[in-house]
Each structure stands twice: as structure tokens, then as C-alpha cells.
């Protein structure tokens, strides 16, 4: 079977978390070195895909400055990343653009690779493979390539009340890993910002990189 064509892949920034460890603030909109985290994610993802949209459950008006479509989860109950992934797949499938796949990234991960999408597509064993990023032997479940044809299966999984672990559903299909090296400075490219201390660390990484 053929592998995914990067020209038919839509990119979705997942920004629907509750940011509990950030005091409930909308983490995606928090500044990192003077620039909202989600703006960094959009700028990094946009050159890699045919289109970019944002999955967010908060006030969509907060994302107006970034000029991208915004949609909320298609299922109720704040079911976590799997709900965001399903919503991403449904959004991409609903566009009149011939998308076959969606790639999801997290808004709080400012250093993800600038060749993420092409490498995920290259790692697919076939057109209906799910491909997850991996670094230092750790999978990063929301940094993945999702065939839109699997949206109905995922919707059924959530409706049945199956586990909400992304990997559990992904492993019920053809799942391939795609390995990424550490950055030249030794930082994991999938370092994510969960706490104020993480934000301070990310600021230091950026400062060192531009010094």
C-alpha cells in the first residue's frame, strides 16, 4: 500500500487541556520569550502541512489573533487527548481539500522538529498506519500521524467508554514508531511545558540558543 502524501496532511495544534498545573490559565496563550506558546507551535507546524487548525475547548475568541480555524471537541466531557485527536480527524475530513491524514502536535511543546510531518509520513508502513513520534525510547502519543479513515473506529472506542489512553487505542491498529534524535544542545525536541518551572527552563533554552 502507498504511504501518506504530505500534501494531503492537515496539521492540528491541540490546545484543549485544562492547564491545572499552570493555575488554570490557558497555557497555550501564555507567553514564552514574549510570544504565545501556541504561536510558536503554529509557526513551526505551518510550513510542514497543507493547512493548520487549532483544537481548543476554551473561548475561541482568544485564538483570533493567530488567524487559524478553531474548533472544540466533538464529544462532551473533556475526555482528554483522544477527544482532541478525534476532533482533529473530523475537522480535516470535513474540509473540501482531499485530506487523508491529520498530524497533531501539542501547543505546549515549543521545540518539536521542523521535519516532524515528513518523517512521520516516511515512517508509515502503509497508508492506514498510525505513526507516533519517539525520542530517547519514549513515545509521544499526541505527536502522531492519524489516518482519517480511522475516525469512525475512534468514535466508537470513545462511545463504548474504553480507556482514554491514546496508546491503547492506537495499538489496536497498525502502529509504527518514528524515532527523532535529541537536539544538538541535548534537549529533547518533545520537551513540554506543564509547570511554571518548565516555562522557566524553556525560556533558558531559547535564551541559550539565541546567545
Secondary structure as UniProt FT lines:
FT   HELIX           6..8
FT   STRAND          9..14
FT   HELIX           20..22
FT   TURN            23..24
FT   HELIX           27..29
FT   STRAND          31..32
FT   TURN            33..34
FT   STRAND          35..36
FT   HELIX           37..46
FT   TURN            47..48
FT   STRAND          51..55
FT   HELIX           60..66
FT   STRAND          69..71
FT   HELIX           81..93
FT   TURN            96..97
FT   STRAND          101..106
FT   TURN            107..108
FT   TURN            110..111
FT   TURN            114..115
FT   HELIX           116..123
FT   TURN            127..128
FT   STRAND          130..135
FT   TURN            136..137
FT   STRAND          138..147
FT   HELIX           148..150
FT   HELIX           151..159
FT   TURN            160..161
FT   HELIX           166..170
FT   TURN            171..172
FT   STRAND          175..179
FT   TURN            184..185
FT   TURN            189..190
FT   HELIX           196..210
//
